[in-house]
């Protein structure tokens, strides 16, 4: 029974994180360059298109890791 407040706090933090991530995805289409960085893999053939945002994924991972590191300190 003592763990319920901690679970509630964790769910609230997760919800705020999901809202932030959703807002980030909504704004990412409007920011020039996000999703089209050098290092993103884009292959287009006649009947085939392959796109893998490698550099964008690495950048997003670094930013999220930084936020995690900052907010997880006690």
DSSP file (Angstrom, degrees, kcal/mol; ACC not computed):
  #  RESIDUE AA STRUCTURE BP1 BP2  ACC     N-H-->O    O-->H-N    N-H-->O    O-->H-N    TCO  KAPPA ALPHA  PHI   PSI    X-CA   Y-CA   Z-CA
    1    1 A X    >         0   0    0      0, 0.0     3,-0.9     0, 0.0     4,-0.3   0.000 360.0 360.0 360.0 -25.6    0.0    0.0    0.0
    2    2 A X  T 3   +     0   0    0      1,-0.2     4,-0.4     2,-0.1     3,-0.3   0.684 360.0  62.4 -74.1 -17.9    2.9    2.3    0.6
    3    3 A X  T 3> S+     0   0    0      1,-0.2     4,-2.3     2,-0.1    -1,-0.2   0.599  79.8  84.2 -85.0 -11.2    4.0    2.1   -3.1
    4    4 A X  H <> S+     0   0    0     -3,-0.9     4,-2.5     1,-0.2    -1,-0.2   0.898  88.3  50.1 -62.3 -43.0    0.8    3.6   -4.5
    5    5 A X  H  > S+     0   0    0     -4,-0.3     4,-2.3    -3,-0.3    -1,-0.2   0.893 111.8  49.4 -62.3 -36.5    1.9    7.2   -4.1
    6    6 A X  H  > S+     0   0    0     -4,-0.4     4,-2.3     2,-0.2    -2,-0.2   0.903 111.1  49.3 -67.2 -40.1    5.2    6.4   -5.8
    7    7 A X  H  X S+     0   0    0     -4,-2.3     4,-2.3     2,-0.2    -2,-0.2   0.905 110.9  50.4 -63.9 -42.1    3.3    4.7   -8.7
    8    8 A X  H  X S+     0   0    0     -4,-2.5     4,-2.1     2,-0.2    -2,-0.2   0.912 110.7  48.9 -61.9 -43.3    1.0    7.7   -9.0
    9    9 A X  H  X S+     0   0    0     -4,-2.3     4,-2.3     1,-0.2    -2,-0.2   0.904 111.1  50.2 -62.7 -42.2    4.0   10.1   -9.1
   10   10 A X  H  X S+     0   0    0     -4,-2.3     4,-2.5     1,-0.2    -2,-0.2   0.889 110.0  50.4 -65.3 -39.3    5.7    7.9  -11.8
   11   11 A X  H  X S+     0   0    0     -4,-2.3     4,-2.4     2,-0.2    -1,-0.2   0.885 110.1  50.1 -66.1 -38.7    2.5    7.8  -13.9
   12   12 A X  H  X S+     0   0    0     -4,-2.1     4,-2.4     2,-0.2    -2,-0.2   0.925 112.1  47.3 -64.4 -44.2    2.2   11.6  -13.7
   13   13 A X  H  X S+     0   0    0     -4,-2.3     4,-2.2     1,-0.2    -2,-0.2   0.905 112.3  49.9 -63.9 -41.2    5.8   12.1  -14.8
   14   14 A X  H  X S+     0   0    0     -4,-2.5     4,-2.3     2,-0.2    -1,-0.2   0.896 110.2  51.2 -64.0 -39.7    5.3    9.6  -17.6
   15   15 A X  H  X S+     0   0    0     -4,-2.4     4,-2.3     2,-0.2    -2,-0.2   0.909 109.9  48.5 -63.8 -42.7    2.2   11.4  -18.7
   16   16 A X  H  X S+     0   0    0     -4,-2.4     4,-2.5     1,-0.2    -1,-0.2   0.891 111.1  51.8 -63.6 -39.3    4.0   14.8  -18.8
   17   17 A X  H  X S+     0   0    0     -4,-2.2     4,-2.6     2,-0.2    -2,-0.2   0.897 109.4  49.0 -63.8 -41.1    6.8   13.1  -20.7
   18   18 A X  H  X S+     0   0    0     -4,-2.3     4,-2.5     2,-0.2    -2,-0.2   0.896 111.2  49.8 -66.6 -39.9    4.4   11.8  -23.3
   19   19 A X  H  X S+     0   0    0     -4,-2.3     4,-2.4     2,-0.2    -2,-0.2   0.925 112.4  47.8 -62.5 -44.3    2.7   15.2  -23.7
   20   20 A X  H  X S+     0   0    0     -4,-2.5     4,-2.3     1,-0.2    -2,-0.2   0.916 112.5  48.6 -62.2 -43.5    6.2   16.8  -24.1
   21   21 A X  H  X S+     0   0    0     -4,-2.6     4,-2.2     2,-0.2    -2,-0.2   0.893 110.9  50.7 -65.2 -40.0    7.1   14.1  -26.7
   22   22 A X  H  X S+     0   0    0     -4,-2.5     4,-2.1     2,-0.2    -1,-0.2   0.906 111.1  48.0 -63.3 -42.4    3.9   14.6  -28.6
   23   23 A X  H  X S+     0   0    0     -4,-2.4     4,-2.2     2,-0.2    -2,-0.2   0.881 109.9  53.5 -65.2 -37.6    4.4   18.4  -28.7
   24   24 A X  H  X S+     0   0    0     -4,-2.3     4,-1.7     1,-0.2    -2,-0.2   0.911 109.2  47.8 -63.2 -42.9    7.9   17.8  -29.9
   25   25 A X  H  X S+     0   0    0     -4,-2.2     4,-0.8     2,-0.2    -2,-0.2   0.872 110.9  51.8 -66.2 -36.6    6.7   15.6  -32.7
   26   26 A X  H  < S+     0   0    0     -4,-2.1     3,-0.3     1,-0.2     4,-0.3   0.894 115.9  40.5 -66.4 -38.5    4.1   18.2  -33.7
   27   27 A X  H >X S+     0   0    0     -4,-2.2     4,-1.1     1,-0.2     3,-1.1   0.703  98.7  76.3 -82.2 -20.2    6.7   21.0  -33.8
   28   28 A X  H 3< S+     0   0    0     -4,-1.7     6,-0.2     1,-0.3     3,-0.2   0.831  90.3  56.3 -63.1 -32.3    9.4   18.8  -35.5
   29   29 A X  T 3< S+     0   0    0     -4,-0.8    -1,-0.3    -3,-0.3    -2,-0.2   0.748 108.5  47.9 -70.1 -22.6    7.6   19.1  -38.9
   30   30 A X  T <4 S+     0   0    0     -3,-1.1     2,-0.5    -4,-0.3    -1,-0.2   0.656  92.8  87.1 -92.4 -17.8    7.8   22.9  -38.7
   31   31 A X  S >< S-     0   0    0     -4,-1.1     3,-0.9    -3,-0.2     2,-0.2  -0.732  83.7-123.3 -86.5 125.5   11.4   23.2  -37.7
   32   32 A X  T 3  S+     0   0    0     -2,-0.5     3,-0.1     1,-0.2    -2,-0.1  -0.475  90.0  18.5 -69.2 131.9   13.7   23.2  -40.7
   33   33 A X  T >  S+     0   0    0      1,-0.3     3,-1.9    -2,-0.2     2,-0.4   0.015  83.9 122.8 101.8 -27.3   16.3   20.5  -40.8
   34   34 A X  T <  S+     0   0    0     -3,-0.9    -1,-0.3     1,-0.3    -3,-0.0  -0.564  86.9  15.1 -70.7 125.1   14.8   18.0  -38.2
   35   35 A X  T 3  S+     0   0    0     -2,-0.4    -1,-0.3    -3,-0.1    21,-0.1   0.314 121.5  68.9  92.9  -8.0   14.4   14.8  -40.1
   36   36 A X    <   +     0   0    0     -3,-1.9     2,-0.1    17,-0.1    -2,-0.1  -0.223  67.1 141.2-134.2  43.8   16.7   15.9  -42.9
   37   37 A X    >   -     0   0    0      1,-0.1     3,-2.1     2,-0.0     2,-0.3  -0.486  64.5 -91.4 -84.0 155.7   20.0   16.0  -41.2
   38   38 A X  T 3  S+     0   0    0      1,-0.3    -1,-0.1    -2,-0.1     3,-0.1  -0.521 118.0  41.1 -62.3 131.1   23.3   15.0  -42.8
   39   39 A X  T 3  S+     0   0    0      1,-0.5     2,-0.3    -2,-0.3    15,-0.3   0.200  81.3 124.2 108.6 -13.9   23.7   11.3  -41.9
   40   40 A X    <   -     0   0    0     -3,-2.1     2,-0.5    14,-0.2    -1,-0.5  -0.645  63.3-126.3 -75.8 135.9   20.0   10.5  -42.4
   41   41 A X  E     +A   52   0A   0     11,-2.8    11,-3.1    -2,-0.3     2,-0.4  -0.748  35.2 169.8 -92.0 123.7   19.8    7.6  -44.9
   42   42 A X  E     +A   51   0A   0     -2,-0.5     2,-0.5     9,-0.2     9,-0.2  -0.955   4.1 175.4-137.2 114.3   17.5    8.2  -47.9
   43   43 A X  E     -A   50   0A   0      7,-3.2     7,-3.2    -2,-0.4     2,-0.5  -0.981   4.1-176.9-122.3 126.0   17.4    5.8  -50.8
   44   44 A X  E     +A   49   0A   0     -2,-0.5     5,-0.2     5,-0.2     2,-0.2  -0.981   8.6 163.6-128.5 123.4   14.9    6.3  -53.7
   45   45 A X        -     0   0    0      3,-3.5     3,-0.2    -2,-0.5    -2,-0.0  -0.532  55.7 -79.1-118.6-172.1   14.5    4.0  -56.6
   46   46 A X  S    S+     0   0    0      1,-0.2     3,-0.0    -2,-0.2    -1,-0.0   0.959 125.1   8.0 -58.6 -54.8   11.8    3.6  -59.2
   47   47 A X  S    S+     0   0    0      1,-0.0     2,-0.4    -3,-0.0    -1,-0.2   0.138 123.6  68.4-114.2  19.0    9.4    1.6  -57.1
   48   48 A X        -     0   0    0     -3,-0.2    -3,-3.5     2,-0.0     2,-0.4  -0.996  48.1-178.7-146.3 133.7   11.1    1.8  -53.7
   49   49 A X  E     -A   44   0A   0     -2,-0.4     2,-0.4    -5,-0.2    -5,-0.2  -0.997   6.4-175.9-132.6 130.3   11.8    4.5  -51.1
   50   50 A X  E     +A   43   0A   0     -7,-3.2    -7,-3.2    -2,-0.4     2,-0.4  -0.992   3.8 176.7-127.4 127.1   13.7    3.8  -47.9
   51   51 A X  E     +A   42   0A   0     -2,-0.4     2,-0.4    -9,-0.2    -9,-0.2  -0.988   6.0 171.7-133.1 124.4   14.3    6.5  -45.3
   52   52 A X  E     -A   41   0A   0    -11,-3.1   -11,-2.8    -2,-0.4     2,-2.2  -0.943  25.1-146.9-132.0 111.9   16.0    6.0  -42.0
   53   53 A X     >  +     0   0    0     -2,-0.4     4,-2.4   -13,-0.2     5,-0.2  -0.443  35.5 157.9 -78.5  72.4   16.7    9.1  -39.9
   54   54 A X  H  > S+     0   0    0     -2,-2.2     4,-2.2   -15,-0.3   -14,-0.2   0.950  73.0  41.0 -63.6 -53.4   19.9    7.9  -38.3
   55   55 A X  H  > S+     0   0    0     -3,-0.3     4,-2.5     1,-0.2    -1,-0.2   0.888 116.0  51.3 -65.2 -38.7   21.4   11.3  -37.4
   56   56 A X  H  > S+     0   0    0      2,-0.2     4,-2.6     1,-0.2    -1,-0.2   0.898 109.7  50.5 -64.3 -39.9   18.0   12.6  -36.2
   57   57 A X  H  X S+     0   0    0     -4,-2.4     4,-2.3     2,-0.2    -2,-0.2   0.902 110.9  48.1 -64.4 -41.6   17.6    9.5  -34.0
   58   58 A X  H  X S+     0   0    0     -4,-2.2     4,-2.3     2,-0.2    -2,-0.2   0.922 113.0  48.1 -65.7 -43.5   21.1    9.9  -32.5
   59   59 A X  H  X S+     0   0    0     -4,-2.5     4,-2.3     2,-0.2    -2,-0.2   0.922 112.6  48.2 -62.4 -44.5   20.4   13.6  -31.8
   60   60 A X  H  X S+     0   0    0     -4,-2.6     4,-2.6     1,-0.2     5,-0.2   0.888 110.6  52.3 -63.6 -39.2   17.0   12.8  -30.3
   61   61 A X  H  X S+     0   0    0     -4,-2.3     4,-2.4     2,-0.2    -1,-0.2   0.902 109.7  48.8 -63.2 -41.9   18.6   10.1  -28.1
   62   62 A X  H  X S+     0   0    0     -4,-2.3     4,-2.1     2,-0.2    -2,-0.2   0.918 112.7  47.4 -64.3 -43.2   21.2   12.6  -26.9
   63   63 A X  H  X S+     0   0    0     -4,-2.3     4,-2.3     2,-0.2    -2,-0.2   0.933 114.3  46.0 -64.9 -45.9   18.6   15.2  -26.0
   64   64 A X  H  X S+     0   0    0     -4,-2.6     4,-2.6     1,-0.2    -1,-0.2   0.876 111.5  52.3 -66.3 -36.6   16.4   12.7  -24.2
   65   65 A X  H  X S+     0   0    0     -4,-2.4     4,-2.5    -5,-0.2    -1,-0.2   0.891 109.0  50.8 -64.0 -38.9   19.3   11.3  -22.3
   66   66 A X  H  X S+     0   0    0     -4,-2.1     4,-2.4     2,-0.2    -2,-0.2   0.929 111.4  46.9 -63.6 -45.9   20.3   14.8  -21.2
   67   67 A X  H  X S+     0   0    0     -4,-2.3     4,-2.7     2,-0.2     5,-0.2   0.919 112.9  49.9 -61.6 -43.0   16.8   15.4  -20.0
   68   68 A X  H  X S+     0   0    0     -4,-2.6     4,-1.5     1,-0.2    -2,-0.2   0.913 111.6  48.5 -61.1 -43.5   16.7   12.1  -18.2
   69   69 A X  H  X S+     0   0    0     -4,-2.5     4,-0.5     2,-0.2    -1,-0.2   0.899 113.9  46.3 -64.0 -42.0   20.0   12.8  -16.6
   70   70 A X  H >< S+     0   0    0     -4,-2.4     3,-0.6     1,-0.2    -2,-0.2   0.928 117.9  40.6 -67.6 -46.0   18.9   16.2  -15.4
   71   71 A X  H 3< S+     0   0    0     -4,-2.7    -1,-0.2     1,-0.2    -2,-0.2   0.634 108.0  60.9 -82.8 -13.1   15.5   15.2  -14.0
   72   72 A X  H 3< S+     0   0    0     -4,-1.5    -1,-0.2    -5,-0.2    -2,-0.2   0.581  79.1 105.2 -90.6  -7.5   16.7   11.9  -12.4
   73   73 A X    <<        0   0    0     -3,-0.6    -3,-0.0    -4,-0.5    -4,-0.0  -0.466 360.0 360.0 -69.4 143.4   19.1   13.7  -10.1
   74   74 A X              0   0    0     -2,-0.1    -1,-0.1     0, 0.0    -3,-0.0   0.440 360.0 360.0 -97.3 360.0   17.9   13.8   -6.5
